[in-house]
Amino acid sequence: MRFDLADLRLFVCAVNAGSIAAGARQAILALTSASERISNIGSDAGVVLLERSHRR
């Protein structure tokens, strides 16, 4: 299992910012791309990395 450094940076940005949307802005990525990248990291690792909700 190998992770891309940009994907790991995105994950850290999302965690620090408190949301995938804010993390995507910090990492200068589209929200859909960021969400898919984080989802792929979790799938590859076999764990749930973030609890997703629709709250603002």
Beta strands, then each sheet from edge to edge (+ up, - down):
end
